[in-house]
C-alpha cells in the first residue's frame, strides 16, 4: 500500500495458469467478515500486477 494513495498494489508471481473460463478471486477477512477484493488471472508467465481500490475495504475497518 502506498501512503496517501487510495489503492493497494497486488503483485504475485508463479501462479498456475487457469483455463480461459476460470479466474482467481481475492478475499480479505476484516473484523471476522469476509470481504471481496477483486478477481484476476495471471499472464502467460504466471504474474499478476493490479491495483485494488481501498475505499471499499476501508469502509469495513
PEJO-V781107 format. One record per backbone hydrogen bond with DSSP energy under -1.0 kcal/mol. CO is the residue of the C=O (numbers start at 1). NH is the residue of the N-H. If there is no record, write none. Layout:
# PEJO-V781107
co | nh
CO | NH
CO | NH
This chain:
# PEJO-V781107
co | nh
2 | 5
6 | 54
8 | 52
10 | 50
12 | 48
19 | 22
24 | 40
26 | 37
26 | 38
28 | 35
30 | 33
33 | 30
35 | 28
38 | 26
40 | 24
43 | 46
46 | 15
47 | 43
48 | 12
50 | 10
52 | 8
54 | 58
55 | 59
57 | 60
58 | 61
